């Protein structure tokens, strides 16, 4: 009986130690991966033949500033959960296919790999969280109102790339400003 109690206590202490250690990921690994993902997005722009300097995302898909504002006032764990959802939604959007973007395939794959690693690493810092339906709908509108209505053109993908860059900068501010 005593050995079972010790085993349970040992398991609990290892679990809590592992949980707190995994959250160090935000400070140590997130920053490096964030720099890498932003650099890859810049490379994608440099390799692009798109000319969308003045193009903007449709007004029906306005950037979710209010959601970021709410997230900035949330607990540290909720900020991480919000960031995880952003990263996962970005990956889903890019993996949706139909890309006519003039990005080098290798660069796009590297970007997806880095962003996926960020999401997995950050997910280790949180328990279960409900996803924001509003944030999910925003990304759905990006897909339907920008990509589909613009025929998945290179110009549409360049607009998506610029939106993703804005998101990455905002989640950096959200997580690294503490």
Secondary structure, DSSP 8 states (H G I E B T S, - for coil): -HHHHHHHHHHHHHHHHHHHHHTHHIIIIIHHHHHHHHHHHHHHHHT-----SS----GGG---HHHHHHHHTS-HHHHHHHHHHHHHHHHHHHHT------S-HHHHHHHHHHHHHHHHHHHTT-------HHHHHHHHHIIIIIIITTTT-HHHHHHHHHHHHHHHHHHHHHHH--
